[in-house]
Every structure is written in structure tokens, then in C-alpha cells.
Amino acid sequence: MKTWRARLERGEGSLYELTGMIVLLVLMLDIGSFVVIGRPAQVAAAGASRACARMAVDTLSSGLGPAQGIAAGQSYLEAAGIHSGAVSVQPGGWNRRNEVTCTVSVEVPAGTIGLMKRITGVGAVQIQQSTTLTIGAWQSRWTSR
């Protein structure tokens, strides 16, 4: 231990420090790339869940409501450049003043360099957003044609 410490003080052990610093820099780049990819995906998932819920509560038709909610959510995700998101509609019922919950789930890679995956063992992070709206008392019973 004493000789190792003496080497570090003389500068012979600087390769160890340089290697450690490179690993930390790569880790910081990987975390930064996750934030750059993950935050817009989180915003897109939140917007898609709101769009889904707004379109789902526009009708009292139990067939048309979920279909147009899912279509609106998928369209929002595709406009944001996300083609692998899942949109679901969970109704509390299709009568006036019932709640409808739309859930959007998006998978984001955990860093683009791959160091985060090696450290955490997780290759992707699941982002999930939900929005619950109430069907208004003024809604009509539209049907699809």
C-alpha cells in the first residue's frame, strides 16, 4: 500500500486516474443522452394521454369513444416521432359524468453509449402517463356510421 501511494505521488499511477476520469466522462455523456431522449418522450406521452382522454370523452358511444381516443393518442405519439408507444382507454362507464382514464406507455433507451445498461442492467426505461377526464353532462350519443 505504501509503494502504491508513493507511485501515485510521483505521478507513475496517473494512468489509473486517467482511466477513471474517462469512465466518469462516458457515464456523464450516457446520462446526458438519456435526458435528451427521455424528457421529450415524457412530454409526448403526457400530451398523448391528454389528447386520448379528450377524444374519448367526446361521445357516449362505448364503441366510438375508445376507438377515437386510441387513434388520437397514437397520432400524437407518431407526430412526436415515437412509433412504439402503447395507448389504452379504461372507462368507468359510458354514461354522463363517468370517468375515462387514458394511459400511454413509452419505452426509452437507457443511454445511447451503453455504459448505463452495463452498470444498471436495464436497457430501457418505461415512461407511463395517465389522464382521467369526466364525460360531460352535455355529451350526445354519437354513433359511428
C-alpha positions, 0 to 999 in steps of 0.5 A: 500500500505504501509503494502504491501511494508513493507511485501515485505521488510521483505521478507513475499511477496517473494512468489509473486516474486517467482511466477513471476520469474517462469512465466518469466522462462516458457515464456523464455523456450516457446520462446526458443522452438519456435526458435528451431522449427521455424528457421529450418522450415524457412530454409526448406521452403526457400530451398523448394521454391528454389528447386520448382522454379528450377524444374519448370523452367526446361521445357516449358511444362505448364503441366510438369513444375508445376507438377515437381516443386510441387513434388520437393518442397514437397520432400524437405519439407518431407526430412526436416521432415515437412509433412504439408507444402503447395507448389504452382507454379504461372507462368507468362507464359510458354514461354522463359524468363517468370517468375515462382514464387514458394511459400511454406507455413509452419505452426509452433507451437507457443511454445511447453509449451503453455504459448505463445498461452495463452498470444498471442492467436495464436497457430501457426505461418505461415512461407511463402517463395517465389522464382521467377526464369526466364525460360531460353532462352535455355529451350526445350519443354519437354513433359511428356510421 
